[in-house]
Amino acid sequence: MSSSNNPDYDKDQFLYPHASYHGEVKPENLVFNANLQEFAQRVSYTCNLETAGKISPEEAYKQIKRSWKQIKQSRKELGIGKNPFSTEEESEETK
């Protein structure tokens, strides 16, 4: 079945859009990019819920902070931004 005839596909594309990746193609970069896009989508939804009065500003802040911690942990676990050939001191200086 073609994607244009599948209403679930159209709904998913609308709700969860994904941009094409143009960076350095490495598994960890692709995973982080997907996580980053998901983070951006969650932040957008949270902002919209707060703007519409569905959640309080404090709840929006908590949700965004939780999402930020998750993306930060993802970055750390995937080693994004680390130079595998640098020394430990150099890595600490760049933080």
C-alpha positions as CSV (number, residue, x, y, z in Angstrom):
1,M,0.0,0.0,0.0
2,S,1.4,3.4,-0.9
3,S,2.1,5.9,1.9
4,S,-0.4,8.4,0.4
5,N,-3.3,6.0,0.9
6,N,-2.4,5.1,4.5
7,P,-3.9,7.6,6.9
8,D,-1.8,6.3,9.8
9,Y,1.4,7.1,7.8
10,D,0.2,10.7,7.2
11,K,-0.8,11.1,10.8
12,D,2.6,9.8,12.0
13,Q,4.5,12.1,9.5
14,F,2.5,15.1,10.8
15,L,2.9,14.3,14.5
16,Y,6.5,13.0,14.3
17,P,8.3,14.8,11.5
18,H,11.9,13.9,10.9
19,A,14.4,15.9,8.9
20,S,17.0,14.3,6.8
21,Y,20.4,13.9,8.4
22,H,23.3,15.6,6.7
23,G,26.1,15.3,9.3
24,E,28.9,12.8,9.6
25,V,27.3,9.4,9.2
26,K,28.3,7.3,12.2
27,P,25.9,5.1,14.2
28,E,26.2,7.3,17.4
29,N,25.5,10.5,15.4
30,L,22.4,9.0,13.8
31,V,21.1,7.8,17.2
32,F,21.8,11.1,18.8
33,N,20.1,13.0,15.9
34,A,17.0,10.9,16.3
35,N,17.1,11.5,20.1
36,L,17.6,15.3,19.4
37,Q,14.6,15.4,17.0
38,E,12.5,13.6,19.6
39,F,13.6,16.1,22.3
40,A,12.7,19.0,20.1
41,Q,9.2,17.5,19.4
42,R,8.6,17.0,23.1
43,V,9.7,20.5,24.0
44,S,7.4,21.9,21.2
45,Y,4.4,19.8,22.6
46,T,5.1,21.0,26.1
47,C,5.3,24.6,25.1
48,N,2.0,24.3,23.2
49,L,0.3,22.7,26.2
50,E,1.5,25.4,28.5
51,T,0.5,28.1,26.0
52,A,-3.0,26.6,25.7
53,G,-3.3,26.5,29.5
54,K,-3.4,22.7,29.7
55,I,-0.4,22.5,32.0
56,S,1.1,25.1,34.4
57,P,4.3,26.9,33.6
58,E,5.9,25.0,36.5
59,E,4.9,21.6,35.0
60,A,6.1,22.7,31.6
61,Y,9.5,23.7,33.1
62,K,9.7,20.3,34.9
63,Q,8.9,18.4,31.7
64,I,11.4,20.3,29.7
65,K,14.1,19.9,32.4
66,R,13.5,16.2,32.5
67,S,13.7,16.0,28.7
68,W,16.9,18.0,28.8
69,K,18.5,15.6,31.3
70,Q,17.6,12.7,29.0
71,I,19.2,14.3,25.9
72,K,22.2,15.2,27.9
73,Q,22.6,11.7,29.2
74,S,22.1,10.4,25.6
75,R,24.9,12.6,24.4
76,K,27.2,11.4,27.2
77,E,26.5,7.7,26.7
78,L,27.0,8.0,22.9
79,G,30.3,10.0,23.3
80,I,29.1,12.8,21.1
81,G,31.6,15.7,21.1
82,K,34.4,13.6,22.4
83,N,37.7,13.2,20.6
84,P,38.8,9.6,21.1
85,F,42.4,10.6,20.7
86,S,42.4,13.4,23.2
87,T,43.8,13.1,26.8
88,E,41.5,13.2,29.8
89,E,42.7,16.7,30.8
90,E,41.8,18.1,27.3
91,S,38.3,16.6,27.6
92,E,37.8,18.2,31.0
93,E,38.9,21.6,29.7
94,T,36.3,21.6,26.9
95,K,33.4,21.1,29.3
